[in-house]
Amino acid sequence: MVFSLSKSNSMSSALSQHSIYYVCVTIMSFLVAFENLAIVSSYDEIKALVSLLELFCDFLLFIVYITKVRDLKGAAIFIALVSLCLASAWYSKSFMAIKGLLLVVGAANEDYASILKSESKAIFLVMIVGLCCQLLGIPSSVFRRGGLSLGFSHPNQAAMFSVATILALYVSNDLRGISQKYDWFYWLFGIGCIFATGSRTALFAVALSVALSVLIKSTSLFEIKPISVIFLLLPFLLLLFSLVSAYALFDSTVVQKIDYALSNRLWLNWFALDTFDIRAFGQEISLHVTGVHNTLRNTWNITTTVDCTYVAALLSYGVFGIIFWLMGYVLAFRRAWDDRKASIVAALVIFSLYAFTESQLTDVLINFGLFCTFTNFNDKRLLAKGNSSSAKTATNFVERLDA
């Protein structure tokens, strides 16, 4: 995807575009976490206000894009993608695909580290609000296996946003060459929140992401092609496993043991896939079904959900939606790998794994690695000839966007 832009934009115009983009990212990062607070989900009026603010930010991002693009080819490609996203929005009643497209394309030539810094601070502010709600009992606290919800609708959501906050800050500092110790308070607060929620998955996600980043830097993994292929195919393999394990659940004792180890997640996938059809552009559905009998464990009158992004996205956004998300991962991964950004590669890989146990990681504001596709790393290598095809593409793209 190539977008040609005029190089004659004034510095004031460029600053205006950058300012609007950062304001939108900051507001939308705050809102994506804020709408998951229990107090928001309890009031339809607040949810409606949040939705309107998100749509307004989408409109601003569209305006920023329009002010940048100058050639018909780039506009035609963008219109084609928007048309597909609108079809998905019509059937799924969700603007997730459009929001993702505008955020990723709008991030072109923006400083990636600054984007993540703004996002991290915005979500951190919501975490503070959630903690205050928890302490004040607004609304009543939710517990799960001894874990606190910290003001969110579920402890797992609080843990997920804690992970997003910590890792976004980690990647931002890593790209800037800043020691993590300068943000020790955010690390301490985030890790403390994860322990409070009782989420072992979230704790592993943070630990594995940092460990993988360090491992990639300290070894020559960038030179080992099979490793890059495995990392690149990881979300595709997890999608395949999500489907195969769900359909084989009642016929395989091995899969049933995996389901038990994963706290019933495979059965939840099976129930959702058995209840709802897979459609091209998705559908408006609620994955929460009450009064269900789990025949596998013989438990009655339970409420189901889907704790897997791959299955949730496939049912809600359809075949197009899941392909759109996976292709976004491919572009982001190739850019990060070819430019040797170990921390971004680690975040993309770990969030792909994390997506198997959480259902909201199609959102690029949470799965922030997807932002990097067209951003500026402030790396001099982008101004020279890249050794790889994706590096050259990124170089040409950034040069065209240079205001």
Rosetta blueprint (number, residue, H / E / L):
1 M L
2 V L
3 F L
4 S L
5 L E
6 S L
7 K L
8 S L
9 N L
10 S L
11 M H
12 S H
13 S H
14 A H
15 L H
16 S H
17 Q H
18 H H
19 S H
20 I H
21 Y H
22 Y H
23 V H
24 C H
25 V H
26 T H
27 I H
28 M H
29 S H
30 F H
31 L H
32 V H
33 A H
34 F H
35 E L
36 N L
37 L E
38 A H
39 I H
40 V H
41 S H
42 S L
43 Y L
44 D H
45 E H
46 I H
47 K H
48 A H
49 L H
50 V H
51 S H
52 L H
53 L H
54 E H
55 L H
56 F H
57 C H
58 D H
59 F H
60 L H
61 L H
62 F H
63 I H
64 V H
65 Y H
66 I H
67 T H
68 K H
69 V E
70 R L
71 D L
72 L H
73 K H
74 G H
75 A H
76 A H
77 I H
78 F H
79 I H
80 A H
81 L H
82 V H
83 S H
84 L H
85 C H
86 L H
87 A H
88 S H
89 A H
90 W H
91 Y H
92 S H
93 K L
94 S L
95 F L
96 M H
97 A H
98 I H
99 K H
100 G H
101 L H
102 L H
103 L H
104 V H
105 V H
106 G H
107 A L
108 A L
109 N L
110 E L
111 D E
112 Y H
113 A H
114 S H
115 I H
116 L H
117 K H
118 S H
119 E H
120 S H
121 K H
122 A H
123 I H
124 F H
125 L H
126 V H
127 M H
128 I H
129 V H
130 G H
131 L H
132 C H
133 C H
134 Q H
135 L H
136 L H
137 G L
138 I L
139 P L
140 S L
141 S L
142 V L
143 F E
144 R E
145 R L
146 G L
147 G E
148 L E
149 S L
150 L L
151 G L
152 F E
153 S L
154 H L
155 P H
156 N H
157 Q H
158 A H
159 A H
160 M H
161 F H
162 S H
163 V H
164 A H
165 T H
166 I H
167 L H
168 A H
169 L H
170 Y H
171 V H
172 S H
173 N H
174 D H
175 L H
176 R H
177 G L
178 I L
179 S L
180 Q H
181 K H
182 Y H
183 D H
184 W H
185 F H
186 Y H
187 W H
188 L H
189 F H
190 G H
191 I H
192 G H
193 C H
194 I H
195 F H
196 A H
197 T H
198 G L
199 S L
200 R H
201 T H
202 A H
203 L H
204 F H
205 A H
206 V H
207 A H
208 L H
209 S H
210 V H
211 A H
212 L H
213 S H
214 V H
215 L H
216 I H
217 K H
218 S H
219 T L
220 S L
221 L H
222 F H
223 E H
224 I L
225 K H
226 P H
227 I H
228 S H
229 V H
230 I H
231 F H
232 L H
233 L H
234 L H
235 P H
236 F H
237 L H
238 L H
239 L H
240 L H
241 F H
242 S H
243 L H
244 V H
245 S H
246 A H
247 Y H
248 A L
249 L L
250 F L
251 D L
252 S L
253 T H
254 V H
255 V H
256 Q H
257 K H
258 I H
259 D H
260 Y H
261 A H
262 L L
263 S L
264 N L
265 R H
266 L H
267 W H
268 L H
269 N H
270 W H
271 F H
272 A H
273 L H
274 D H
275 T H
276 F L
277 D L
278 I L
279 R L
280 A L
281 F L
282 G L
283 Q L
284 E L
285 I L
286 S L
287 L L
288 H L
289 V L
290 T L
291 G L
292 V E
293 H E
294 N E
295 T L
296 L L
297 R L
298 N L
299 T E
300 W E
301 N E
302 I E
303 T L
304 T L
305 T L
306 V L
307 D L
308 C L
309 T H
310 Y H
311 V H
312 A H
313 A H
314 L H
315 L H
316 S H
317 Y H
318 G H
319 V H
320 F H
321 G H
322 I H
323 I H
324 F H
325 W H
326 L H
327 M H
328 G H
329 Y H
330 V H
331 L H
332 A H
333 F H
334 R H
335 R H
336 A H
337 W H
338 D H
339 D L
340 R L
341 K L
342 A H
343 S H
344 I H
345 V H
346 A H
347 A H
348 L H
349 V H
350 I H
351 F H
352 S H
353 L H
354 Y H
355 A L
356 F L
357 T L
358 E L
359 S L
360 Q L
361 L L
362 T L
363 D L
364 V L
365 L L
366 I L
367 N L
368 F H
369 G H
370 L H
371 F H
372 C H
373 T H
374 F H
375 T L
376 N E
377 F L
378 N L
379 D L
380 K H
381 R H
382 L H
383 L H
384 A L
385 K L
386 G L
387 N L
388 S L
389 S H
390 S H
391 A H
392 K H
393 T H
394 A H
395 T H
396 N H
397 F H
398 V H
399 E H
400 R H
401 L H
402 D L
403 A L
